[in-house]
Amino acid sequence: MSGRTDQAGRSQATQPALLGRAVASEEYGQLDTFPADPVQTLVELTGDELTALCPAVAALQPDLYRWTVRYRPNRVCIESKSLKLYLLTFRDERIFAEHLGARIARELAAVLDTEVTVRLTQSRRGGIETTTEAVAGPPSATGPHGALPSGG
């Protein structure tokens, strides 16, 4: 049995709802979990499919990100398809990189009940590449994992 948590943090005990089927866009944003193996000490997920809108520009100016999520499982792990669909929910939102990373870290930490580190690297704009890192949640039972190593 795994759990599902919507963006408001409400927990629901169900089978993985999104895995193995087509998903309607109104279901994006719910985060599915599955039981962690007791010997699993670290989970690191990375990707480059995260987009949000620049809040400083009136036009539709997308900000593109490479991302890393890192945590030490407490009782559950995030199901990767639900994470991908959750990240898609930011595509129409105007938000600064620093706020986006912190929000993702807080929301994942609430679902996982452990410390989560989120690193976002915004694609170069105006000659500047921005990298932000946010840590949220209680330290894991196996101890804090600290910051991600420099460079990714």
Contacts in CASP RR format, 6 or more apart in sequence:
PFRMAT RR
TARGET T0000
AUTHOR 0000-0000-0000
METHOD contacts of the structure
MODEL  1
MSGRTDQAGRSQATQPALLGRAVASEEYGQLDTFPADPVQTLVELTGDEL
TALCPAVAALQPDLYRWTVRYRPNRVCIESKSLKLYLLTFRDERIFAEHL
GARIARELAAVLDTEVTVRLTQSRRGGIETTTEAVAGPPSATGPHGALPS
GG
1 13 0 8 1.000
1 14 0 8 1.000
1 15 0 8 1.000
1 35 0 8 1.000
2 14 0 8 1.000
2 15 0 8 1.000
2 16 0 8 1.000
2 32 0 8 1.000
2 33 0 8 1.000
2 34 0 8 1.000
2 35 0 8 1.000
2 76 0 8 1.000
2 79 0 8 1.000
3 11 0 8 1.000
3 12 0 8 1.000
3 13 0 8 1.000
3 14 0 8 1.000
3 16 0 8 1.000
3 32 0 8 1.000
3 33 0 8 1.000
3 34 0 8 1.000
3 76 0 8 1.000
4 11 0 8 1.000
4 12 0 8 1.000
4 13 0 8 1.000
4 14 0 8 1.000
4 16 0 8 1.000
4 17 0 8 1.000
4 30 0 8 1.000
4 31 0 8 1.000
4 32 0 8 1.000
4 33 0 8 1.000
4 82 0 8 1.000
5 11 0 8 1.000
5 12 0 8 1.000
5 30 0 8 1.000
5 31 0 8 1.000
5 33 0 8 1.000
5 110 0 8 1.000
5 111 0 8 1.000
6 12 0 8 1.000
6 29 0 8 1.000
6 30 0 8 1.000
6 31 0 8 1.000
7 29 0 8 1.000
7 30 0 8 1.000
7 31 0 8 1.000
7 86 0 8 1.000
7 89 0 8 1.000
7 107 0 8 1.000
9 107 0 8 1.000
9 110 0 8 1.000
9 111 0 8 1.000
11 111 0 8 1.000
16 32 0 8 1.000
16 34 0 8 1.000
16 79 0 8 1.000
16 82 0 8 1.000
17 27 0 8 1.000
17 30 0 8 1.000
17 32 0 8 1.000
17 82 0 8 1.000
18 27 0 8 1.000
18 30 0 8 1.000
18 32 0 8 1.000
18 79 0 8 1.000
18 81 0 8 1.000
18 82 0 8 1.000
18 85 0 8 1.000
19 32 0 8 1.000
19 79 0 8 1.000
19 81 0 8 1.000
19 82 0 8 1.000
20 81 0 8 1.000
23 81 0 8 1.000
23 85 0 8 1.000
27 85 0 8 1.000
28 85 0 8 1.000
28 86 0 8 1.000
28 88 0 8 1.000
28 89 0 8 1.000
29 82 0 8 1.000
29 85 0 8 1.000
29 86 0 8 1.000
29 88 0 8 1.000
29 89 0 8 1.000
30 82 0 8 1.000
30 85 0 8 1.000
30 86 0 8 1.000
31 78 0 8 1.000
31 79 0 8 1.000
31 82 0 8 1.000
31 83 0 8 1.000
31 86 0 8 1.000
31 107 0 8 1.000
31 108 0 8 1.000
31 111 0 8 1.000
32 78 0 8 1.000
32 79 0 8 1.000
32 81 0 8 1.000
32 82 0 8 1.000
33 76 0 8 1.000
33 77 0 8 1.000
33 78 0 8 1.000
33 79 0 8 1.000
33 111 0 8 1.000
33 112 0 8 1.000
34 76 0 8 1.000
34 77 0 8 1.000
34 79 0 8 1.000
35 75 0 8 1.000
35 76 0 8 1.000
35 77 0 8 1.000
36 73 0 8 1.000
36 74 0 8 1.000
36 75 0 8 1.000
36 76 0 8 1.000
36 77 0 8 1.000
37 73 0 8 1.000
40 73 0 8 1.000
40 77 0 8 1.000
41 72 0 8 1.000
41 142 0 8 1.000
42 70 0 8 1.000
42 71 0 8 1.000
42 72 0 8 1.000
42 145 0 8 1.000
43 69 0 8 1.000
43 70 0 8 1.000
43 71 0 8 1.000
43 72 0 8 1.000
43 73 0 8 1.000
43 77 0 8 1.000
43 78 0 8 1.000
44 68 0 8 1.000
44 69 0 8 1.000
44 70 0 8 1.000
45 68 0 8 1.000
45 69 0 8 1.000
45 70 0 8 1.000
45 78 0 8 1.000
45 80 0 8 1.000
45 83 0 8 1.000
46 66 0 8 1.000
46 67 0 8 1.000
46 68 0 8 1.000
46 69 0 8 1.000
47 66 0 8 1.000
47 67 0 8 1.000
47 68 0 8 1.000
48 64 0 8 1.000
48 65 0 8 1.000
48 66 0 8 1.000
48 67 0 8 1.000
49 84 0 8 1.000
49 87 0 8 1.000
49 88 0 8 1.000
50 64 0 8 1.000
50 65 0 8 1.000
50 66 0 8 1.000
50 67 0 8 1.000
50 87 0 8 1.000
50 90 0 8 1.000
50 120 0 8 1.000
51 62 0 8 1.000
51 63 0 8 1.000
51 64 0 8 1.000
51 65 0 8 1.000
51 90 0 8 1.000
51 91 0 8 1.000
52 62 0 8 1.000
52 63 0 8 1.000
52 65 0 8 1.000
52 90 0 8 1.000
52 91 0 8 1.000
52 93 0 8 1.000
52 94 0 8 1.000
52 95 0 8 1.000
52 97 0 8 1.000
52 100 0 8 1.000
53 60 0 8 1.000
53 61 0 8 1.000
53 62 0 8 1.000
53 63 0 8 1.000
53 91 0 8 1.000
53 92 0 8 1.000
53 93 0 8 1.000
53 94 0 8 1.000
53 95 0 8 1.000
54 61 0 8 1.000
54 62 0 8 1.000
54 63 0 8 1.000
54 94 0 8 1.000
55 94 0 8 1.000
55 95 0 8 1.000
55 96 0 8 1.000
56 96 0 8 1.000
62 91 0 8 1.000
63 97 0 8 1.000
63 122 0 8 1.000
63 123 0 8 1.000
63 125 0 8 1.000
64 122 0 8 1.000
64 123 0 8 1.000
65 97 0 8 1.000
65 100 0 8 1.000
65 120 0 8 1.000
65 121 0 8 1.000
65 122 0 8 1.000
65 123 0 8 1.000
66 120 0 8 1.000
66 121 0 8 1.000
66 123 0 8 1.000
67 87 0 8 1.000
67 104 0 8 1.000
67 118 0 8 1.000
67 119 0 8 1.000
67 120 0 8 1.000
67 121 0 8 1.000
68 117 0 8 1.000
68 118 0 8 1.000
68 119 0 8 1.000
68 148 0 8 1.000
68 152 0 8 1.000
69 78 0 8 1.000
69 83 0 8 1.000
69 104 0 8 1.000
69 108 0 8 1.000
69 116 0 8 1.000
69 117 0 8 1.000
69 118 0 8 1.000
70 116 0 8 1.000
70 117 0 8 1.000
70 118 0 8 1.000
70 119 0 8 1.000
70 145 0 8 1.000
70 148 0 8 1.000
71 108 0 8 1.000
71 109 0 8 1.000
71 112 0 8 1.000
71 114 0 8 1.000
71 115 0 8 1.000
71 116 0 8 1.000
71 117 0 8 1.000
71 140 0 8 1.000
71 145 0 8 1.000
72 114 0 8 1.000
72 115 0 8 1.000
72 140 0 8 1.000
72 141 0 8 1.000
72 142 0 8 1.000
72 143 0 8 1.000
72 145 0 8 1.000
73 112 0 8 1.000
73 114 0 8 1.000
73 140 0 8 1.000
74 112 0 8 1.000
74 113 0 8 1.000
74 114 0 8 1.000
74 140 0 8 1.000
74 141 0 8 1.000
75 113 0 8 1.000
76 111 0 8 1.000
76 112 0 8 1.000
76 113 0 8 1.000
77 112 0 8 1.000
78 108 0 8 1.000
78 111 0 8 1.000
78 112 0 8 1.000
86 107 0 8 1.000
87 104 0 8 1.000
90 100 0 8 1.000
95 103 0 8 1.000
97 120 0 8 1.000
97 122 0 8 1.000
97 130 0 8 1.000
97 132 0 8 1.000
98 132 0 8 1.000
98 134 0 8 1.000
100 120 0 8 1.000
100 132 0 8 1.000
101 118 0 8 1.000
101 120 0 8 1.000
101 132 0 8 1.000
101 134 0 8 1.000
102 118 0 8 1.000
102 134 0 8 1.000
102 136 0 8 1.000
104 118 0 8 1.000
104 120 0 8 1.000
104 134 0 8 1.000
105 116 0 8 1.000
105 117 0 8 1.000
105 118 0 8 1.000
105 134 0 8 1.000
105 135 0 8 1.000
105 136 0 8 1.000
105 137 0 8 1.000
106 134 0 8 1.000
106 136 0 8 1.000
106 137 0 8 1.000
108 116 0 8 1.000
108 118 0 8 1.000
108 136 0 8 1.000
109 115 0 8 1.000
109 116 0 8 1.000
109 136 0 8 1.000
109 137 0 8 1.000
109 138 0 8 1.000
110 137 0 8 1.000
113 138 0 8 1.000
114 137 0 8 1.000
114 138 0 8 1.000
114 139 0 8 1.000
114 140 0 8 1.000
114 141 0 8 1.000
115 135 0 8 1.000
115 136 0 8 1.000
115 137 0 8 1.000
115 138 0 8 1.000
115 139 0 8 1.000
115 140 0 8 1.000
115 144 0 8 1.000
115 145 0 8 1.000
115 146 0 8 1.000
116 135 0 8 1.000
116 136 0 8 1.000
116 137 0 8 1.000
117 133 0 8 1.000
117 134 0 8 1.000
117 135 0 8 1.000
117 145 0 8 1.000
117 146 0 8 1.000
117 147 0 8 1.000
117 148 0 8 1.000
118 133 0 8 1.000
118 134 0 8 1.000
118 135 0 8 1.000
118 136 0 8 1.000
119 131 0 8 1.000
119 132 0 8 1.000
119 133 0 8 1.000
119 148 0 8 1.000
119 152 0 8 1.000
120 130 0 8 1.000
120 131 0 8 1.000
120 132 0 8 1.000
120 133 0 8 1.000
121 129 0 8 1.000
121 130 0 8 1.000
121 131 0 8 1.000
121 152 0 8 1.000
122 129 0 8 1.000
122 130 0 8 1.000
122 131 0 8 1.000
122 132 0 8 1.000
123 129 0 8 1.000
133 147 0 8 1.000
133 148 0 8 1.000
135 146 0 8 1.000
135 147 0 8 1.000
END
